[in-house]
Structures are given as C-alpha cells and as structure tokens.
Amino acid sequence: MPPEPLHVVAPEGIDDPARPSGGNHYDRRLVDELRGLDRQVHVHEAPGAWPDPSPPDVHGLGTLLDELPDQATLLVDGLVASAVPDLLARRATRLRLFVLVHLPLGVLSASRRPAEAALLARVAGVVATSGWTRAWLHEHYDLPEERVHVAVPGTDAAGLVAGSRDGGALLCVGAVTPTKGQDVLVEALTSLADLPWRCTLVGSLEVDPGFAERLCEQLAAAGLADRVTLAGVRTGPDLDATYAAADLLVLPSRAETYGMVLTEALARGLPAVAARTGGTPESLGRTADGRVPGLFVPPGDADALAAALRSWLTDSALRTCLRATARVRRGSLPAWSATARAVARALEAR
C-alpha cells in the first residue's frame, strides 16, 4: 500500500534564486527526494516574512490548513510553525502534524521558548536537521529524544577545487546578518593586513540592510574595501565558480544548528575555519581515523579567528594536511536520499 500523500508547508520563496538559504535548499531537496521514493507530495508556500508574519499572513495560513482533509499528514517548516504556535496547536488533533526544525526560534529569542515548546510537545512528531538540535530540544524543552527524529542535510556532488599555492583565497557564504558573523570575520582580517589574501563574502545584503551597511562602513574604516568583496547572492554555476576559485571556507557564525555550507565546501575538497557553535562540529565531521578537515574557533572571538587564519596563511604544511583531510572527508558526506528516507521513517512513526 503506497504511503498517504504528504503536505509540506514552507516559507514563501522556497525556489526563489534571489533568496537562497539552507532551509529553503533543504526543503526543496527533501521534497524532490521524497517524490523519488514514489511519495505524493504537495508543497504549499506560506506568504509572509517568517518568522515575523503579518496578520493577513497568519490568516492565510489558517485558511490553507483548514482546507486540508481530516488526518492529512502535514510537515511544516519550523520557521513557519514556531512563529504561529497557537494556530498550529489548535489544529494538531485534526491533522497529523509534524514540524521540521532547522533552527529552534528559542535559540535566538528566549521569549519564544514557552510557546514553541508547548507546540512541539503537542504535534505528532518533530524532525530535526541535526543531532545537536535534537539534544537542544531535549535539554531546553524537555522533549523526549525518541520523539525527535534526526534527518541531517544531504550533500550535492561537486567537483574538486584545485586550490592555490599560498591559500589566500578566502570564502564566506551566508546571508549578511549578525547571526552569520561577517563583522567578526572583518575584525579578524583587520589584523592580517600584512599577509597576502583576498576574501569574498557571498550572501544576500537584503536580509538585514542595516547590518550590511554597517559592515561596509567597517570595511572602509579598516582599509579593507579593496580586499574584501561583498558579492551578494550567487547560485548555480556562479556559486560553483566561486567555490572553485577558493582555498578556504570561513564560517564565523554566532549560531548554527548544522552549517550546510561546510558540507558544500567539503563536497569540493575545501577545508574550513569555523566557529564551534551548535552543529558545526557535526557537519564538518571527522575522517574514519579521527582527523578534522578544518580548524575551530570560539564564536564571536575575532582574535581566535585571526590566529587560525594566520596559521592557515603562513603554514604550508597545515594547508597540505587540511586539504588532504577534506578530500578524505568528502567521501563520507551524507546523501539527500538518506535524508528523505529518515524523514519518511519519522512520518510513519506512531
């Protein structure tokens, strides 16, 4: 007997190339892979600026949910679900409701925790995109770990990067926001002016325009405007070419539940310097013999980040070692088909 149809509610713009995000990419690849498993999947985009929707956005979502048949299986992106916990909770009996948690809103806002915790305790099940997220939900919301199913992001295949001799092409990928920590990176780079490097920041400048403007001012004040490129959004072949020209991925985030850009880099044999926060140790991972394909620094610590980058830029043996380790780790990255199978098992759990 084929599985029952699945309804997926995702934030508006899941396929918008101007608004790429790890969450959008995960949702789209998950849907495609579930369909590849012969599951009927209906995608519903929820208009609005989630997780801060307007009243009409909330009303529209309620109407959408009320039009679904009784006991329909529904997987709602947590960016939507946790923004309107009461609306979802009122429908948790009529629908088989699952929440896909990329980043618990309570990680960034303690005021959201009580309502988010209450919602996740009521739904049929929770899918978390990392083991770290499951542990966080257990610790902070007292959710039994057996009710939270982990489905880590898969990885798209990519060609190996060549890398340059001096390792000076630095790359940071992520929307330009305080959470992603590009200001910490710029502060670190300020103390490395004596070394040869260039840095490309790929990511939307429109998510937090005020922060992006302050970052430009920070670059100008540090005299780095000619060495750091704010490239904006890049996708598809343009993003592939940007990765191909890089030597090192830098992820200075203040918070990450997984860090899909780390596995994107590893898929190309590219090592990383990353903030040790949330699920980044999980995504960067280790080789079978325990080697790490990069360096970790504390989140928000510009001095530690500068020291790690200086080590990378000045130690050719370190570069050789990390590049070799990244190529080995590349062979053990998770596949999107495994992600879909993990979610399918979660949806069948009773």
C-alpha positions in Angstrom: 0.0 0.0 0.0 1.5 3.4 -1.0 2.1 5.9 1.7 -0.5 8.6 2.2 0.0 11.9 0.5 2.2 14.4 2.3 1.5 18.1 2.6 4.6 20.3 3.1 4.2 24.0 4.2 7.3 26.0 3.5 8.1 29.7 3.7 7.3 31.6 0.5 10.3 31.7 -1.8 11.5 28.1 -1.5 12.6 28.2 -5.2 13.4 31.9 -5.4 17.1 32.2 -6.5 17.2 35.7 -5.1 16.5 34.3 -1.6 18.7 31.3 -1.1 19.0 29.8 2.3 20.0 26.5 3.9 16.4 26.0 5.0 15.0 26.6 1.5 17.5 24.3 -0.1 16.8 21.5 2.4 13.1 21.8 1.9 13.3 21.7 -1.9 15.8 18.8 -2.0 13.7 16.9 0.6 10.6 17.2 -1.5 12.3 16.1 -4.6 13.8 13.1 -2.9 10.6 12.1 -1.3 8.9 12.2 -4.7 11.7 10.0 -5.9 10.6 7.5 -3.3 7.2 7.4 -5.0 5.6 9.5 -2.3 2.9 12.1 -3.4 4.0 15.4 -2.0 2.0 18.7 -2.2 4.0 21.9 -1.5 2.2 24.9 0.0 4.2 28.1 0.2 3.2 30.4 3.1 3.3 34.0 2.1 4.9 36.3 4.6 8.1 37.5 6.3 8.6 34.4 8.5 9.1 34.2 11.5 7.5 37.6 11.8 4.3 37.3 9.7 1.6 40.0 9.3 -2.0 39.3 10.5 -3.0 38.7 6.8 -0.2 36.1 6.5 -1.4 34.3 9.6 -5.0 34.3 8.4 -3.9 33.0 5.1 -2.0 30.1 6.7 -5.0 29.3 8.8 -7.2 29.1 5.8 -4.7 26.9 4.0 -4.6 24.4 6.9 -8.4 24.4 7.3 -8.8 23.3 3.7 -6.7 20.2 4.2 -8.7 16.9 4.8 -9.0 15.4 8.3 -6.0 13.4 9.4 -3.9 14.7 6.5 -0.2 14.3 7.1 1.4 17.7 7.3 5.1 18.7 7.6 5.5 22.3 8.5 8.8 24.1 8.3 9.7 25.3 11.8 10.3 28.9 10.6 6.5 29.0 10.0 5.2 26.6 12.6 7.1 28.1 15.6 6.0 31.6 14.5 2.3 30.8 15.0 2.3 28.1 17.7 -1.2 28.7 18.8 -2.6 28.5 15.3 -0.9 25.1 14.7 -1.7 23.8 18.2 -5.4 24.3 17.6 -5.2 22.0 14.5 -2.8 19.4 16.0 -5.7 17.0 16.7 -7.5 17.2 13.3 -4.2 16.9 11.3 -1.2 14.6 11.6 1.1 17.4 12.2 4.9 17.2 12.1 7.3 20.1 12.5 10.6 20.3 10.6 13.0 22.2 12.9 16.0 23.8 11.2 16.7 26.3 13.9 14.5 26.5 17.1 13.4 30.1 17.4 14.1 29.8 21.1 17.8 29.6 20.3 17.8 33.3 19.2 14.9 34.5 21.3 14.2 33.2 24.8 10.8 34.9 24.8 9.6 32.4 22.1 10.6 29.4 24.1 7.4 28.6 26.1 5.1 28.7 23.1 7.4 26.8 20.8 8.0 24.2 23.5 4.2 23.8 24.0 3.6 23.3 20.3 6.4 20.8 19.8 5.1 18.8 22.7 1.6 18.5 21.1 2.4 17.6 17.5 2.6 14.1 16.1 6.4 14.3 15.7 9.4 16.5 15.2 12.1 16.3 12.6 15.4 18.0 13.5 18.1 18.7 10.9 21.0 17.8 13.3 21.8 15.8 16.3 22.7 19.0 18.1 19.2 20.3 17.5 17.6 17.2 18.9 19.8 17.5 22.0 18.9 21.2 22.4 15.2 20.4 22.2 15.6 17.7 24.8 17.6 19.9 27.2 15.6 23.2 26.8 12.1 21.9 26.0 12.2 18.5 27.8 11.1 16.8 24.6 11.9 13.0 24.8 14.7 12.3 22.3 12.7 9.4 20.8 10.0 11.8 19.6 12.6 13.9 17.8 13.8 12.3 14.6 17.1 13.4 13.0 17.4 13.9 9.3 20.7 15.7 8.6 21.0 17.6 5.3 22.4 15.7 2.3 25.1 16.9 0.0 25.1 17.7 -3.7 28.0 16.2 -5.7 30.6 18.8 -6.9 34.0 18.8 -8.5 37.2 19.1 -6.5 38.8 22.5 -6.2 42.4 23.0 -7.3 43.5 25.4 -4.6 46.3 27.9 -4.9 49.8 27.5 -3.5 49.6 30.3 -1.0 46.0 29.6 0.1 45.0 33.2 0.1 41.5 33.0 -1.5 39.1 33.1 1.5 35.4 32.5 1.0 32.5 33.1 3.4 29.0 32.0 2.3 25.8 33.1 4.1 23.3 35.9 4.2 25.0 39.1 5.6 23.4 39.2 9.1 24.7 39.4 12.7 24.0 35.7 13.1 26.4 34.7 10.3 29.1 36.9 11.9 30.7 38.6 9.0 31.6 41.5 11.2 33.7 39.1 13.3 35.5 38.0 10.2 36.2 41.6 9.1 37.6 42.4 12.6 39.8 39.3 12.3 41.0 40.2 8.8 42.0 43.7 10.0 44.9 42.2 12.0 46.1 40.2 8.9 46.8 43.1 6.6 50.5 42.1 6.5 49.6 38.8 4.7 48.5 38.2 1.1 44.8 37.2 1.0 41.5 38.2 -0.6 38.1 37.4 0.8 34.8 37.0 -1.0 31.6 37.3 1.0 28.7 35.6 -0.8 25.2 36.1 0.5 22.2 38.4 0.4 22.6 42.0 1.5 18.9 42.5 1.8 18.0 40.3 4.8 19.4 42.9 7.2 20.3 46.0 5.2 21.3 48.0 8.3 23.8 45.4 9.2 25.1 45.2 5.7 25.6 48.9 5.6 27.5 48.9 8.9 29.7 46.1 7.5 30.6 48.2 4.5 31.5 51.1 6.9 33.6 48.6 9.0 35.5 47.6 5.8 36.1 51.2 4.8 37.3 52.1 8.3 39.7 49.2 8.3 41.0 49.9 4.9 39.9 46.6 3.6 37.4 47.6 1.0 39.7 46.6 -1.9 40.5 43.2 -0.4 37.0 42.1 0.7 34.3 41.7 -2.0 30.6 41.7 -1.0 29.4 39.6 -3.9 25.7 39.4 -3.0 23.7 36.3 -3.9 25.3 33.7 -6.1 23.7 30.5 -7.1 24.1 27.7 -9.7 27.2 28.0 -11.9 28.2 31.3 -10.5 28.4 29.8 -7.0 30.2 26.8 -8.3 32.8 29.0 -9.9 33.2 31.0 -6.7 33.9 27.8 -4.7 36.3 26.6 -7.5 38.3 29.8 -7.0 38.5 29.4 -3.2 41.2 28.0 -1.0 39.4 28.0 2.4 35.8 28.4 3.6 35.4 30.6 6.7 32.2 30.3 8.7 32.2 32.8 11.6 28.6 32.3 12.7 27.4 33.1 16.1 24.8 30.3 15.8 24.4 27.4 13.5 22.3 24.2 14.0 24.2 22.4 11.3 26.1 24.6 8.8 25.3 23.2 5.3 27.9 25.5 3.7 30.5 23.3 5.5 29.4 20.2 3.7 29.1 22.2 0.4 32.7 23.1 0.8 33.8 19.6 1.8 32.0 18.2 -1.3 34.6 20.2 -3.2 37.5 19.1 -1.0 37.7 22.6 0.5 38.7 22.8 4.2 37.2 25.3 6.6 37.8 27.5 9.6 34.6 27.6 11.5 33.1 28.8 14.8 32.4 25.9 17.1 28.8 26.6 17.7 25.7 24.4 17.6 26.0 21.7 15.0 29.1 22.8 13.1 31.3 20.0 14.6 28.7 17.6 13.3 28.7 19.0 9.8 32.5 19.4 9.5 32.8 16.0 10.9 35.9 13.7 11.1 37.5 11.1 8.9 37.4 7.5 9.9 40.7 7.9 11.7 39.6 10.9 13.6 41.0 13.8 11.6 39.1 17.1 11.3 39.1 18.8 7.9 39.5 22.3 9.4 40.0 24.4 12.4 37.5 25.5 15.1 37.4 28.8 16.9 35.0 30.1 19.6 32.0 32.0 18.2 32.4 35.8 18.3 36.1 35.6 19.0 37.8 37.8 16.4 41.3 37.2 17.9 41.0 33.5 17.8 39.7 33.6 14.2 42.6 35.8 13.2 45.0 33.4 14.8 43.5 30.4 12.9 43.6 32.3 9.6 47.2 33.4 10.2 48.1 29.7 10.8 46.4 28.7 7.6 48.1 31.5 5.6 51.6 31.0 6.9 51.9 27.3 7.4 52.1 25.4 4.2 52.3 22.0 6.0 49.0 22.8 7.7 47.4 23.7 4.4 48.5 20.5 2.9 47.2 18.4 5.8 43.8 20.1 5.9 43.3 19.9 2.2 44.1 16.2 2.2 41.8 15.6 5.2 39.0 17.5 3.4 39.3 15.2 0.4 39.1 12.1 2.5 36.0 13.5 4.4 34.4 14.3 1.0 33.9 10.6 0.5 31.7 10.1 3.6 29.3 13.0 3.3 25.6 12.2 3.6 23.3 11.9 0.6 19.9 13.6 0.1 18.4 10.2 -0.4 19.3 9.3 3.1 17.7 12.5 4.4 14.5 11.6 2.6 14.4 8.1 4.0 15.0 9.4 7.5 12.1 11.8 7.2 9.9 9.1 5.7 10.5 6.9 8.7 9.7 9.8 11.0 6.4 10.3 9.2 5.4 6.7 9.6 6.3 6.5 13.4 3.2 6.2 15.6 
